[in-house]
Amino acid sequence: MGVDLSRKSLDRGKQNFALNGIADKGHRFIADDTLELLPKLDSKGKGERFDLIILDPPTFSRGNNGRRWQVEQHFEDLLCAALEVAMPKCAILLSTNCTKLNPVALEHMARLCVKGKRRTADYPRSLPPVDYPAGYGSSTLWVMVR
């Protein structure tokens, strides 16, 4: 499932599936606010669960209802909502271009969210991409839910 407010971004995702020879059958592309959609997936008898979740929100945005989104203030809310639909042994990738959220800050935030949801997780360290100088590119963190 791919979720984004931007239909243009979703169309780009569909094109990337095709360019990489990946069938999109069974994959849903949903134009919606992820923070609003995740609780719906967990309710009304749907009980959808995921074994891989990628959270790569914009640094700043406005939701469908005009609600302001700022990654430094709302990434924790997004991760907490994702943890509600994460299966045991789910891998969650956190990614942001926000320079205020480096990998150490992401891990601190993730540990608070995981503890708050009464889950456990591992946070494996990975080397930065070789094609980016230190301090450039996205900050990322894998959260391996147990």
Secondary structure, DSSP 8 states (H G I E B T S, - for coil): -EEES-HHHHHHHHHHHHHTT---TT--EEES-HHHHHHHHTSTT----EEEEEE---SEEE-TTS-EEEHHHHHHHHHHHHHHTEEEEEEEEEEE--TT--HHHHHHHHHHHHHHTT--EE-------TTS-TT-S-EEEEEEE-
